[in-house]
Amino acid sequence: MRQDEEPARDGNDAQPAESPNWALGLDLGVRLGLSVVIGLGLGILVDNWLHTSPLFTLIGMVLGIGAAMVTIWRVARDAMRK
């Protein structure tokens, strides 16, 4: 092997790859969807258990949407720091 030739690389470089934008969008979508679904689901379960029809469903939905907003804030803050 000559000195000006580089050895063949096997693709296992130690440099971290930047995640593409679609990965960030998919991550946010899953987090937001799960936040709302879990909050709403817990509200429905508590309403069925206590027989208080829309009260805890609405509270769970509001808490789920609030958790989604906090998630958006944290991800945006971390993305701006990079």
C-alpha positions in Angstrom: 0.0 0.0 0.0 1.3 3.4 -0.9 1.4 6.2 1.6 -1.1 8.4 -0.3 -3.8 5.7 -0.2 -6.3 5.6 2.6 -7.2 2.3 4.1 -10.7 1.0 3.2 -13.3 2.2 5.7 -15.9 -0.3 7.1 -18.5 2.4 7.9 -18.0 2.3 11.7 -16.7 5.8 12.1 -16.8 7.2 15.7 -18.4 10.5 14.6 -22.0 10.9 15.6 -24.4 11.5 12.7 -26.9 14.3 12.8 -30.5 13.1 12.9 -32.5 14.2 9.9 -35.4 16.5 10.2 -38.0 13.8 9.6 -36.7 11.9 12.6 -37.4 15.0 14.8 -40.8 15.4 13.3 -41.6 11.7 13.9 -40.4 11.9 17.4 -42.5 15.0 18.2 -45.6 13.4 16.6 -45.3 10.3 18.6 -44.7 12.2 21.8 -47.6 14.6 21.2 -50.0 11.9 20.2 -49.1 9.7 23.2 -49.5 12.6 25.6 -53.0 13.4 24.5 -54.1 9.8 24.2 -52.8 8.8 27.7 -54.4 11.9 29.3 -57.7 11.3 27.6 -57.6 7.5 28.3 -56.9 8.1 32.0 -59.7 10.6 32.1 -62.2 8.2 30.5 -61.1 5.4 32.9 -61.6 7.6 36.0 -65.0 8.8 34.6 -66.1 5.2 34.1 -64.9 4.3 37.6 -66.6 7.2 39.4 -69.6 7.6 37.0 -68.8 11.3 36.5 -69.2 11.4 32.7 -67.4 14.3 31.1 -65.6 15.8 34.1 -62.4 13.7 34.2 -62.3 13.1 30.5 -62.0 16.9 30.0 -59.5 17.2 32.8 -57.4 14.4 31.3 -57.6 15.9 27.8 -56.4 19.3 29.1 -53.6 17.7 31.1 -52.6 15.7 28.0 -52.5 18.8 25.8 -50.5 20.6 28.5 -48.0 17.7 28.6 -47.8 17.9 24.8 -47.0 21.6 25.0 -44.3 21.1 27.6 -42.8 18.4 25.3 -42.8 20.9 22.4 -41.1 23.5 24.5 -38.4 21.1 25.7 -37.6 19.7 22.3 -37.5 23.2 20.7 -35.3 24.5 23.5 -32.9 21.6 23.1 -32.9 22.1 19.3 -32.1 25.8 19.6 -29.1 25.0 21.9 -27.4 22.8 19.3 
